[in-house]
């Protein structure tokens, strides 16, 4: 009888350890959320302004060599307007590819409202804008995201061809120590 009880206890222990291991694998400490980036290049209140370019940039089909400074709204929905604004994307992007629209993104997501208010994420990487999904690295942060690591996935919602406002959905996958 003691053998059956010990075997049953061992089976329960193995089952519990398996459940705990599965829960640990699913809960890897990664936080996931979405924000929408609104890049306005024209009109009376642009949020993205070309600040430098090479002599050959205007002759390039990909605007190679152009540098754009940004202070773009980040919102909780894809709709324009400040009602859903949760922060700003501040930094720059450089047209860094001679063959396609490949940008070098260097920006901070500065959160000014919502659950991440007062925190920042630093994002750096290649953004090939004609690709359906682009992935860039999170290389740091502050506040709630101090010493953050992770990545973002960017998906264009509206290219801005008719409105002059490009809207990009950013899914953020971030982990802090």
CORZI-V128136 format. One record per residue. N is the residue number from 0. RES is the residue in one letter. D_FIRST is the distance of its C-alpha to the first C-alpha in whole Angstrom. Layout:
N:RES:D_FIRST
N:RES:D_FIRST
//
This chain:
0:X:0
1:X:4
2:X:5
3:X:5
4:X:6
5:X:9
6:X:10
7:X:11
8:X:12
9:X:14
10:X:15
11:X:17
12:X:18
13:X:20
14:X:21
15:X:23
16:X:24
17:X:26
18:X:27
19:X:29
20:X:30
21:X:32
22:X:33
23:X:34
24:X:36
25:X:38
26:X:39
27:X:41
28:X:43
29:X:46
30:X:48
31:X:50
32:X:53
33:X:56
34:X:60
35:X:63
36:X:66
37:X:69
38:X:72
39:X:76
40:X:78
41:X:81
42:X:83
43:X:84
44:X:81
45:X:79
46:X:76
47:X:76
48:X:79
49:X:81
50:X:81
51:X:82
52:X:83
53:X:84
54:X:88
55:X:86
56:X:84
57:X:86
58:X:87
59:X:83
60:X:81
61:X:78
62:X:80
63:X:79
64:X:79
65:X:79
66:X:77
67:X:77
68:X:76
69:X:73
70:X:72
71:X:71
72:X:69
73:X:65
74:X:64
75:X:61
76:X:63
77:X:65
78:X:68
79:X:71
80:X:72
81:X:70
82:X:69
83:X:65
84:X:66
85:X:63
86:X:65
87:X:67
88:X:67
89:X:69
90:X:70
91:X:72
92:X:72
93:X:74
94:X:75
95:X:74
96:X:74
97:X:77
98:X:75
99:X:73
100:X:73
101:X:70
102:X:70
103:X:69
104:X:67
105:X:67
106:X:66
107:X:65
108:X:63
109:X:64
110:X:62
111:X:64
112:X:62
113:X:59
114:X:56
115:X:57
116:X:60
117:X:61
118:X:59
119:X:61
120:X:59
121:X:61
122:X:61
123:X:63
124:X:63
125:X:65
126:X:66
127:X:67
128:X:68
129:X:69
130:X:65
131:X:63
132:X:60
133:X:61
134:X:58
135:X:59
136:X:58
137:X:57
138:X:58
139:X:58
140:X:58
141:X:59
142:X:58
143:X:54
144:X:55
145:X:55
146:X:55
147:X:53
148:X:53
149:X:52
150:X:55
151:X:57
152:X:57
153:X:61
154:X:62
155:X:65
156:X:66
157:X:69
158:X:72
159:X:74
160:X:77
161:X:79
162:X:78
163:X:78
164:X:74
165:X:72
166:X:68
167:X:65
168:X:61
169:X:59
170:X:56
171:X:54
172:X:51
173:X:51
174:X:49
175:X:49
176:X:48
//
